[in-house]
């Protein structure tokens, strides 16, 4: 089987995109593939390679169906790079602003760069036929709703079953390009004043309608062009994720545990809410914990950083304390953030969900004894699946009679069991679930 590492890159953005998609098909995250490829291309080519890589992953199943309908027989495994190349060409023709003649000519040239000149005529013929017959072919493949929304069958069905009244809006939103959203540190500047600073810098933005710390940019920009970004005045964070700071309801002087902290966006939000907090940020991945340190350092904030497993706090210094507030941003299917991470639909499998739900339950059970009497634990996922969300909380409450659910304040999202579910396409956010649990222990 050809692996991503065997594709010759030669600093060409389209060849880099082919390599990135192959890496995802081999089980790597797209973020990881992009990071590895960054050093081999310049800034302009890096941006194009990322756009093409994200686009093919986002529309993979539909592109695959269109391309496959034009092939007499599938490629052999050793030539799967050609199949990805055809999808790359199809993406440029159907979803990008790249002129058709450029999409065609560069696809043919890329087949040669793959050292497969024998396939040049085939690549040219398939893409030209797609260009001519697109409407007919699209009508054929789009008869199957899961293909139309470029989702695996199991995930399409899970979303449609979980949200029957909103599934079309949710699925369509998951195919859209996500906005760039800022979280303003309101202890330093008001949202209106910061929006004025952005306008003065030529960066138009609008207020999020339901999250008072959030500004949505009209178009993405480099983070270092944002006034005050390098000193923590603003952070990049989806509006839905910004609710964690509100829902945790921290108070001055409290001890707080962020049990699954990386990359640290919510940790920083907590620290910027009130003064005099004692925050312990734990993550199982020591490498990703460094991201937490970088996030806090940018804003001049400090927390106790600990590498450890939130599901096994026994025998650790941080696991021997009681906390007034605990944030469990649990590992999950990440189905709610597919518009930002489109490779999830290629990496995630139906069989993963039970294991993730078991992991979430273990973390909840392990962290619950660390909560002080009267304290609050906030459970968060970026999942759209009820087995990880409302059903997870119902099961926890059944196991722990000393816990009670706290009704979260009205805002974006809708009630789902004992918690609140935010849906892409409905709430102007990514897909998040929140549930607040209070200790009834004396």
C-alpha positions in Angstrom: 0.0 0.0 0.0 1.3 3.4 -0.9 1.7 5.6 2.2 1.7 9.3 2.5 5.4 9.4 3.2 6.1 7.9 -0.3 4.5 10.8 -2.2 7.1 13.2 -3.6 6.2 16.7 -2.4 8.7 19.0 -4.2 7.1 22.1 -2.5 4.1 22.0 -4.8 0.9 23.0 -3.0 -1.3 20.5 -4.9 1.1 17.7 -4.4 1.3 18.7 -0.8 -2.5 18.5 -0.6 -2.5 15.0 -2.0 0.1 14.0 0.6 -2.0 15.6 3.4 -5.2 13.8 2.4 -3.4 10.5 2.1 -2.0 11.0 5.6 -5.6 11.5 6.9 -6.6 8.3 5.1 -3.8 6.6 6.9 -5.2 7.7 10.2 -3.4 11.0 11.0 -5.1 14.2 11.8 -5.1 16.9 9.1 -3.6 19.4 11.6 -0.6 17.1 12.1 -0.2 16.6 8.4 -0.3 20.3 7.7 2.3 20.9 10.5 4.7 18.4 8.9 4.3 19.9 5.5 4.6 23.5 6.6 8.4 23.7 6.3 8.4 22.5 2.7 6.3 25.2 1.1 6.3 29.0 1.3 3.5 31.0 2.9 1.4 31.5 -0.2 1.7 27.9 -1.3 1.1 26.8 2.3 -2.2 28.6 2.3 -3.3 27.0 -0.9 -2.3 23.6 0.2 -4.3 24.0 3.4 -7.3 25.2 1.5 -7.2 22.3 -0.9 -6.6 19.8 1.9 -9.4 21.1 4.0 -11.7 21.2 1.0 -11.1 17.7 -0.1 -11.6 16.3 3.4 -14.8 18.4 3.9 -16.3 17.1 0.6 -14.5 13.7 0.5 -17.4 11.4 0.2 -19.3 13.4 -2.4 -16.1 14.0 -4.5 -15.3 10.3 -4.2 -18.8 9.4 -5.5 -18.5 11.8 -8.4 -15.0 10.7 -9.4 -15.8 7.0 -9.0 -18.8 7.3 -11.3 -16.5 8.4 -14.1 -13.9 5.6 -13.7 -14.3 2.3 -15.6 -12.7 0.5 -12.7 -11.2 1.6 -9.4 -7.5 2.3 -9.1 -5.2 -0.2 -7.5 -4.1 0.5 -3.9 -0.7 1.6 -5.1 -2.3 4.2 -7.2 -4.7 5.7 -4.7 -2.8 8.9 -4.9 -4.3 9.3 -8.4 -7.8 8.9 -7.0 -7.1 11.6 -4.4 -5.6 13.8 -7.2 -8.8 13.5 -9.2 -10.8 14.5 -6.1 -8.5 17.4 -5.7 -9.2 18.5 -9.3 -12.9 18.0 -8.8 -12.8 20.1 -5.7 -11.1 22.9 -7.6 -13.7 22.7 -10.4 -16.7 22.6 -8.2 -15.9 24.4 -4.9 -13.1 26.9 -5.5 -12.5 30.1 -7.4 -9.6 28.6 -9.3 -10.3 29.0 -13.0 -11.3 25.7 -14.7 -8.4 25.8 -17.1 -5.9 26.1 -14.2 -7.6 23.3 -12.3 -7.3 21.0 -15.3 -3.8 21.9 -16.3 -2.3 21.7 -12.8 -4.0 18.3 -12.1 -2.4 16.9 -15.3 0.9 18.4 -14.2 0.6 16.9 -10.7 0.1 13.5 -12.2 3.5 13.8 -13.7 5.0 15.1 -10.5 3.6 11.9 -8.9 5.8 10.2 -11.5 2.7 8.7 -13.2 2.7 10.4 -16.6 0.9 7.3 -17.9 -2.2 8.6 -16.1 -2.1 12.2 -17.5 -4.7 11.6 -20.3 -7.0 9.8 -17.9 -6.8 12.6 -15.4 -7.5 15.2 -18.1 -10.4 13.1 -19.5 -12.1 12.4 -16.2 -12.0 16.1 -15.1 -13.1 17.4 -18.5 -16.0 15.0 -18.4 -16.9 16.1 -14.9 -16.9 19.7 -16.1 -19.3 18.9 -18.9 -21.6 16.5 -17.1 -21.5 17.9 -13.6 -25.2 18.6 -13.2 -26.3 15.2 -14.4 -23.7 13.4 -12.2 -24.5 15.6 -9.2 -28.2 14.8 -9.4 -27.3 11.1 -9.5 -24.9 11.0 -6.5 -27.0 13.4 -4.4 -30.0 11.1 -4.4 -28.3 9.6 -1.3 -28.5 12.2 1.5 -25.4 11.0 3.2 -23.4 11.5 0.0 -25.0 14.9 -0.6 -23.8 16.0 2.8 -20.5 14.1 2.5 -21.0 12.1 5.7 -20.4 8.5 6.4 -23.7 6.6 6.6 -23.5 5.9 10.4 -22.8 9.5 11.3 -25.4 10.9 8.9 -28.0 8.6 10.5 -26.9 9.4 14.0 -27.3 13.1 13.4 -30.6 12.7 11.6 -31.9 10.5 14.4 -30.7 12.8 17.2 -32.0 16.0 15.7 -34.9 15.2 13.4 -36.2 18.7 13.4 -32.9 20.4 12.6 -30.8 17.8 10.9 -30.8 19.5 7.4 -29.6 22.8 8.9 -27.0 21.0 11.0 -25.6 18.9 8.2 -25.5 21.9 5.8 -23.7 24.0 8.5 -21.1 21.3 8.9 -20.2 21.7 5.3 -19.7 25.5 5.5 -16.5 27.3 6.1 -16.3 28.3 9.8 -16.1 31.9 10.8 -13.1 33.3 12.8 -14.5 34.2 16.2 -12.8 36.3 18.9 -13.3 36.2 22.7 -12.7 39.6 24.2 -11.3 39.8 27.7 -14.0 42.1 29.2 -11.9 42.8 32.3 -9.6 44.8 30.0 -11.9 46.2 27.3 -15.5 46.3 26.4 -16.6 44.4 23.3 -17.8 47.7 21.6 -14.5 49.4 22.3 -12.5 46.4 20.9 -14.8 46.3 17.8 -13.9 49.9 17.3 -10.2 49.1 17.5 -10.7 46.4 14.9 -12.5 48.8 12.6 -9.7 51.3 12.9 -7.3 48.5 11.9 -9.4 47.7 8.8 -10.8 44.5 10.3 -14.6 44.5 10.2 -16.4 42.4 12.7 -19.9 42.0 14.2 -21.2 41.1 17.6 -22.4 37.6 18.2 -26.1 37.8 18.9 -26.1 35.5 22.0 -22.6 35.5 23.5 -21.5 38.8 24.9 -17.8 38.1 24.8 -17.8 37.1 21.1 -17.0 39.0 18.0 -17.3 37.4 14.6 -14.9 38.6 11.9 -16.2 39.2 8.4 -13.1 37.4 7.1 -10.2 35.5 8.7 -6.9 37.4 9.4 -3.6 36.5 10.9 -3.7 36.5 14.6 -0.8 38.9 15.1 -2.7 41.5 13.1 -5.4 41.6 15.9 -4.8 44.5 18.2 -3.7 43.2 21.6 -3.7 39.6 20.7 0.0 39.2 21.8 -0.9 40.4 25.3 -4.1 38.4 25.7 -6.7 41.2 25.0 -8.4 38.7 22.7 -8.2 35.0 21.9 -9.5 32.9 19.1 -12.4 30.8 20.3 -15.7 29.7 18.9 -18.7 31.5 20.5 -20.0 28.2 21.8 -16.8 27.4 23.6 -16.9 30.8 25.3 -19.9 29.8 27.3 -17.8 27.5 29.5 -16.5 30.5 31.5 -20.0 31.7 32.1 -21.5 28.3 33.0 -18.6 27.3 35.4 -19.6 30.4 37.5 -16.2 31.0 39.1 -15.8 33.3 42.1 -12.8 35.0 43.6 -10.6 32.9 45.8 -11.9 29.6 44.5 -9.8 26.5 43.7 -10.5 25.3 40.1 -9.5 22.1 38.3 -9.5 22.1 34.5 -9.3 18.3 34.1 -8.8 18.1 30.3 -7.1 21.4 29.7 -5.2 21.4 26.4 -4.9 23.5 24.4 -5.8 26.0 27.1 -8.5 28.3 25.6 -11.0 27.6 28.4 -8.2 27.7 31.0 -7.3 31.2 30.0 -11.0 32.2 29.9 -11.5 31.1 33.4 -8.4 33.0 34.6 -9.6 36.1 32.8 -13.0 36.1 34.4 -12.1 36.9 38.0 -9.0 37.6 40.1 -7.5 35.5 42.8 -8.2 32.0 41.4 -6.1 29.0 42.1 -6.3 27.0 38.9 -4.8 23.5 38.2 -4.8 22.5 34.6 -4.3 18.8 33.9 -3.9 17.0 30.5 -2.9 13.5 29.7 -0.7 14.7 26.8 2.4 16.5 28.1 3.2 17.8 24.6 -0.3 19.5 24.3 0.1 20.8 27.9 2.8 23.0 26.5 0.1 24.7 24.4 -1.7 25.6 27.6 1.5 27.2 28.9 1.9 29.2 25.7 -1.7 30.4 25.9 -1.4 31.5 29.5 2.0 33.1 28.9 0.6 35.2 26.0 -1.9 36.8 28.4 0.4 37.0 31.4 -1.6 34.5 33.4 -0.5 31.5 35.5 -1.8 28.2 36.5 -0.4 25.0 38.0 0.1 22.7 35.0 0.1 18.9 35.6 0.5 16.1 33.1 -1.9 13.3 34.2 -4.9 11.2 33.4 -8.1 12.8 34.6 -9.6 9.3 34.8 -7.0 8.3 37.3 -6.2 11.1 39.8 -5.3 8.7 42.6 -1.8 9.1 44.0 -1.2 12.5 42.4 -0.8 15.8 44.2 -3.6 17.4 42.3 -5.8 14.4 42.9 -5.4 14.8 46.6 -7.3 18.1 46.8 -10.8 19.4 46.8 -11.9 21.9 44.3 -14.8 24.5 44.3 -15.1 24.2 40.5 -14.2 21.4 38.1 -14.3 21.7 34.3 -14.4 18.4 32.5 -14.0 19.2 28.8 -14.2 15.6 27.9 -12.5 13.7 25.0 -15.3 13.0 22.6 -16.2 12.3 19.0 -15.8 16.0 18.0 -18.7 15.7 15.7 -19.8 19.2 16.6 -16.6 20.8 15.2 -16.5 19.2 11.8 -16.7 22.5 10.0 -13.4 23.4 11.6 -11.9 19.9 11.5 -13.4 18.2 8.4 -11.0 15.2 8.7 -13.1 14.0 11.6 -15.6 12.4 9.2 -12.7 10.4 7.7 -11.0 9.5 11.0 -14.0 8.7 13.3 -15.7 5.3 13.1 -19.0 4.2 14.5 -17.2 1.7 16.8 -15.3 4.6 18.5 -18.3 6.0 20.2 -18.9 3.4 22.8 -15.2 3.6 23.9 -15.4 7.4 24.1 -18.6 7.3 26.2 -16.9 4.8 28.5 -13.9 7.1 28.8 -16.1 10.1 29.6 -18.0 8.2 32.3 -14.6 7.1 33.9 -13.4 10.7 34.0 -16.7 12.0 35.5 -16.6 9.2 38.1 -12.9 9.9 39.0 -13.3 13.7 39.2 -16.5 13.8 41.2 -14.9 12.9 44.6 -12.6 15.9 44.1 -15.5 18.3 44.1 -16.0 20.2 47.4 -19.4 20.2 49.1 -21.7 22.6 47.3 -19.2 22.9 44.4 -20.0 22.7 40.7 -18.7 20.4 38.0 -19.2 21.5 34.4 -19.3 18.8 31.8 -18.6 19.8 28.2 -18.3 18.0 24.9 -18.0 19.2 21.3 -20.3 16.3 20.2 -23.7 16.1 18.6 -24.4 12.6 19.8 -26.7 12.2 22.8 -24.9 9.1 24.0 -22.0 11.3 24.8 -24.1 14.1 26.1 -27.6 14.0 27.7 -27.5 10.2 28.1 -24.1 10.4 29.7 -25.4 12.9 32.3 -28.5 10.8 33.0 -26.4 7.8 33.6 -24.0 9.7 35.9 -26.9 11.1 38.0 -28.2 7.6 38.3 -24.9 6.4 39.7 -24.4 9.4 42.0 -27.3 10.3 44.2 -25.1 13.0 45.8 -25.2 14.9 42.5 -27.9 17.1 41.1 -28.1 18.9 37.8 -28.1 22.7 37.8 -30.3 24.4 35.2 -28.0 26.6 33.1 -29.1 30.2 32.3 -31.0 30.9 29.1 -28.9 31.7 26.1 -28.0 30.0 22.8 -28.8 26.3 22.5 -31.8 24.2 23.5 -32.5 22.0 26.4 -31.3 18.4 26.0 -31.9 16.2 29.0 -30.3 17.9 32.0 -28.1 20.1 29.8 -27.9 22.5 26.9 -27.1 21.5 23.3 -25.7 24.0 20.8 -26.1 23.1 17.1 -24.3 24.4 14.1 -26.7 26.1 11.7 -29.1 26.9 14.5 -27.1 28.7 17.2 -24.3 30.5 15.2 -21.8 28.3 17.0 -20.0 25.0 16.7 -21.8 22.0 18.3 -21.3 21.9 22.1 -23.1 20.2 25.0 -23.0 21.6 28.5 -24.3 20.2 31.8 -23.7 21.6 35.3 -23.6 19.2 38.3 -23.7 20.4 41.9 -22.5 18.4 44.9 -25.2 17.7 47.5 -22.7 16.3 50.0 -22.8 17.8 53.5 
